[in-house]
């Protein structure tokens, strides 16, 4: 729930609706939740389109999603959007307590190594994109991903994370919104080709 306490970590989620409910102490999935990812559909039926649709998220969730550590994004509302989803990092700067708490969660829940986390979490900028392959209700989600990371009413199932080499400063909006065509065109040219690559620059900052 918004404001849930996670081992002394209290956070007002606003845009996110992230709910972990003490999963730090109940990690059951060895090798991470990726082990539970099934074959959703034949690749020929999974044509990914890019219409410049964007979602604003708080850090550190935003960066962890576009580098592939976070796989599922919880929301309080359903969306019929499928395909490319650009991720904008909201203006709120995360505290070190928030960052440490979430990183610890993924270390225990998904087996993520410390060296896999980004060195910092930029804000007020476009950070990358993912492909949304499905949006599940919490009931459907628990059936398909019993050890999944989200307890939100609806969960975006994301694949193919791509971090931007250059982070473009911009303002976000509530729920899903359309990117400025110029920013979209520039972003499409600067997504990283290798998930192992890590950038740290914010264009113009």
N, C-alpha and C positions, 0 to 999 in steps of 0.2 A: 504494500500500500504506500501511497505518497507519505514520506516522512518516516519510513520504516527504519528501525535502528539495526545496524549491521556491525556487530562487535564494536560498540561505541562510535559507530559512524552514522550520524543522522543527516539526512539530505532531503530537501524539499524538491521533489522531482519535476514539477512544473510541466515541461514538455515530454519528459521520458515516460513516467509510470513504470519505472523499473522496480521489480519486487523480488528480492532474494530470500527473505524469510529464513535467515540462519543457515543457508546452504554451505557456509564456510565449514560447518562442523558435520555435514552430511554428504560429503562427496563420495559418490559410489561408482562413478564412471571412470574406469581406468583407460588412459589414452585419450580422454576427452570426449565431448559430446559428438565429435565428428564420427565416432564409431557407430552412432545411431542413424546417421544420414543415409536414407534409403534412395533407391532409384525412383525419382518422382515420375518422370515420363521419358519417352524416347527423345533423344536429342533433337530429332527432326521436328518435334512438336514444341520444342522449347526455344522458339525464336525470340531472342532478346532484342527489344527495341529501346531506343533512347529518345525520349520526347522532352528531355530536360526537366523531368520531375525531381523535386528536391525535398528533403526532410531535414529540419533543424533539430540537432541533438546537443545536449550538454556534454562537455568533456568530464571525465576521460572516456565516456562511452563512444563518442563519435570516432575518435582515432582507433580505438580497439576494434570497432566494426570494420573500418576500411582496410585494416591490416590483417584481418582474418582471425583475430583472437576471439572476438565476440561474433557469434554466428546467428543469433536470433534476437530480434528487436521487439520488445513488448510495447503495446499501446492500449489505451482504453477504448479505442475506436477501430472499426473494421475499414478496410480499403480494398477495392477491386483492382488496384494497380498491380501490374505484373511487368517485369522487365527492369531496365536500368533505373536505379534510384540514386541520385546524388545526395551526398551527406554534407551538411553545413554544421560547423561547430559554433554553438551559441556564444554569447559574450561573457557568460559567467566563468571566471577563472577557478578551476578546481583547487581545493586545498590539498596539501600534502597528505593529510589524513585520508581524504577521499580517494586520492590516487593510490596510496598504499593499501587501503582496504579493498579496493576493487582488484588491484593486481594480485593481492593475496588470494582473493576469491578464485581467480582464474588459475592460479598456481595449483590450488587444491582441487578445484572442480574439473579442470581440463588438462592438467599437467603441463601448463605453459612455463617455460623457463624464464628466469629473470632477464636474460639477455634478449628475449624476444619482445619486450615492452619498449615502446618509443621513449627516447630521452626526454621529451617534453610534449605538452598537449596544447597546440595553438588554438586560439579562440577567434571568434568573429570572422571566420573565413571558410571557404569551401575546401574540404580536406580529401575528398575522394568519392568513390561510388561502389555500389554493390548491385547484384541482380536479385530482385525479389521473385522467387519462384512460387511462393504460396503465402497466404495469410490464413492462419488457423485460429479457431476459437480455443480457449484454454482446455476445454474437454478434448477436442481433437488433438491438440498439441501434446497433452499428457499421454494419450494413447500411442502417439507416434514417437514421442521423445520423452519417455518416463523420467529420465534424469536431466531433462532440459533446464536451461538457465533462467527461464522467465516464468513468472506467475501472473502475468498481465492477462486481462480479458481476451486480447487478440495478440497474436505473435506473427511477425514478419519473418519468414524463413529466407535467409540470404545466402547467396553463393557468389563466387567470382569477385572477391574484394579487390579493389584497385585504389591505391593511395596516389594522390597527386604529388608530382615532383615539386610543383610550385603551388602553394596555397593562395587562393585568390580572396582578398578581403571583401566582405560583403555582409549585408544584414539578412537575417533569416526572417521567416514568417511562421505563423501557426499552422500546424498540420502540414499537408503536402502543398507545395507551391511550384510555380514555373520559374525556371532560371532565366535570367536575362540572356538573350540569344548570343551576345558577344562573349559573355562569361562562359556559356556552354561550349561555344566553338573553341575557345582558348583551352578550356579544361579538357576537352576531348583529345587535344593534341599533346597534353602534358601528363596523362596518366602513366604510371609506371608499368613497365612491361614485366618486371620480375617482382614477385611478392617479397623477395629477400632484400630488395632495395629499400632504403629508408631516407626520407628527406627531412629537412628541418627548416627550410626557408619559407617565409611568408612574403609573397610578392608585395613590394612597396613598403615593407616594414623592416 
